[in-house]
Amino acid sequence: MKVTKAITTSALLSMLLSYPEVSKSKDTTWTDVEKLPAEVESELTKDFKDPFSVKYRNLKVSNRGLYCGEINGKNSYGAYSGFKKFYASEEVADVATDETALAIIDIFCGDGGKN
């Protein structure tokens, strides 16, 4: 199973790096936002135990429609588990739950979307 995950992760990183329009580039600009669009929020929170209790901070949107920031959700005990970095769009979302996910988010968002 770990071999498959390593191959998949390697393939995914290669794919991401081959598409400069998805990675943070010099012509990408970022804007602070107060709230995520409903479609983006739905994609981002669909796997959370209590999606209505999710909290956000440091939200940014790029001129390419990519949202970055930090998200905090409740665990099985009803306690918040701590803020984690994320990226999201209407089609895809990922929360940094391990080093690989964090590396991918850093490719997309750079320093949390800050120039």
Summary of the structure (lengths in Angstrom):
residues: 115
radius of gyration: 14.3
end to end distance: 37.6
largest distance: 43.3
contacts: 301
relative contact order: 0.19
helix: 34%
strand: 25%
